[in-house]
Amino acid sequence: MAAPVPQEELPILEALINIRNRLAVLKKDRGDYIKASDVNSLYQAVVKQVTKLNDVRDEHTTYNNRLDTTLADVFSLLSLFYLTIGKTRDTPATYSQIASMRQILRHMDESAVYNQSDLAPFRRRLSELRQIVQHEKPANAVIKLLERQLNECDAIVRALEENLSVLSVELIPIHERLVTVRRQLVALAAKDAPHKAELKPLQEELLKIDAQRVDGKFLGPGGIVPASQAVCSALLEECFEISQEIRAHEDSRHVGEALKPIHERLAGIRAELESLVLTHRWTLRETDLWNYSSALQEIDKMRVDGKFLDSEGGRPPGQYILLYLLRRCYGLIYRLLSSSESVSEELMPIANKLSTVKNCLNEVLKYGATCTARDLYPYQLALFQIDSLRKDGKFVGSDGSIPEGQGIVMAHLNECHELLEMLKESMDEGDDDEDEEEEEDDEDYEDEYDNDRRASPPPESEEDTEEAYADETP
């Protein structure tokens, strides 16, 4: 239960609620592009309140009251706004990525289903985010908060790595195979109608792994018993348990009645997020992810000791499926956050159009299609229209500001012009080749004509001409 808010923190809470409301209104406004100036002013307002908060709090104490949850909401929304305006390398933009990463790492820790290759990308991304935060000058109260968040993620990653370090070298291949099989089983269980044909090879794989045990132990070279047997054995038993649950509940669609509303909600969120993964360049405004993230956190908080309960406190079947869907949704949000480009929302339509033109030109060049001036005209027109949007070499926003992402868009534009020139050159070379062929044909015709003349000398009189003509006439 959240602790009460102290009297000295109430003005800060009120100010943060006001900022959150302003961010929520800005998020709902789809009639205009989000302006960087609006986002920056709200960020400065947050920095001011966090500075006041640090002045009244003990730096070494962990707090959890309504102010902390409100501050987390404000930072999450503000971070998404920074991604929306294309400032992906700015410090505030890192918050949502760090928060999303922390949720995934906690679930990995809870499930104990991961291997070293799963942790490596998180370690790299944490290092990249830390560099962004540390390069912020001058350092302020927000930087300290973000560094604490990064340290927390680092601690979780180190703990996960230490858990793997107990695995003996001999058992690492078995552990990795079991992790892979478990993921495939849970993904299969989450399908609306899994087929026995898909389940059978996974069960056979588990039986092969189980057959390697002697008296319940995995053996190493020379018959030795490697350490960390419990990790692999527990994972193997869990895989068998999931496969049995799939078989037992195949007819009942796997999920107990009490959990079906949660299942439907999670399945719907996953479908929408998977659609966004495919279309995010054209349809996603990063602030839209706030609604999905909030919904997932709400569902996550419904668990008791890691399980979803019914009204009587029981644990209905289908736990693995719901946890798979929940973690899958967290993973999709993290993927969308990580793939956000340093291009503002206002420039994204131009960037997308250039990307499409570039892909088309590359395909034409790749397959060596013969182009004419008429074929290249639509591409030239598209680039001319985009070029005409610039003022003094820059793409200018509706409010006269310079939106983020100028370098990326200009790089796309220059590349499109280069590809177009290459196609024009190939078209000119093709015309030169045709001219040369025509000249060669003319020369061949002239040579043949000269040869015919030498073989048949001209007649000496008109009579000879008439006789020659008479001989050729049938």
C-alpha angles and dihedrals in degrees: 000000000000117000120242118266113253118238094248091055097051096087089051091050091050092050092048092050088053091051091048091052091050090050091049091052091048090050093053094050104099095162095085140024118266110259120225091220092060092049094047093050091052090048091054089050090054092048089054093053094045089052090054090047093053090052093059098039136074108246094217097051124091113228130195116177137120091283091058093051091047091049090050090052092049093049093047092052094042091050091053090050090055089053090048093055090047099251093131093148094054118104098244090056090066096065098078091046092050092047092048091047092050091054092051093047092050091052090048089052091049095049095039087212108130141092137210094273089057092056098046096076091050091050091051094046092049089054091051093048092047090055090053092050095045093050091060109114126228100025114232140177092280091057090057091050093050092047089055089052091050091048090052091053090046090053092052092049091049091050091050091049090050090052089055093045091070089065112102118232091249093058099045095088091048092048092050091050091050092049090052094047092048092053091049091049094050091046088051092049090053093058118102093236115011115194126230089228089065094045097049099068090048091053090048090052090052091050090052091052091046090051089062090068122093115202088347094308132110109229129214130207113314092018095287119153108234121216124257095047090148094063095055095037093051091048091049092051091048090053091052089049093053092048090051091049090052091053095043096049101034093110094045093052090250100267125095118239093250091057099043095093090054090045092052092047093050092044090052093049091048092051091051093047092048088052090051090052088061098041104026094116090064106025110027125100103183092225087067088072089069091076093050093046092049092049092051093049089050091053092044091055090057091072121100115204088347095306135102111236133204125228091277095051094256127135108241120205118269100062093132092052095051093046090049091052092046093051092042090055092048089051093050092051091050090049091052092048092048093049094052110127128224091248123110121239089249093058096039095090089054092046091050092049091050091047090054093048091048092050091050093049091048091052092050091049093044095056095039096234116182108250132199128196088258091056093052096044097088091053092047090049093050092051091045091053091050092046090053091059091068124096117199088347094306135101104237125206125234090261093050094258125128107248121220118265102051093136095051094047092046090049090054091047094050091047090052091051090049092051090048091052091050090053091048091052092050088049091052091048089052090052091049091051091051091050091050091050091050091050091049090050090051091049091049090050092050091049091051091048092051091049091051090050092051092047092049111037116207116270117261097224143018090257091058089051092052091049092050091049091048091052092054093047113088 
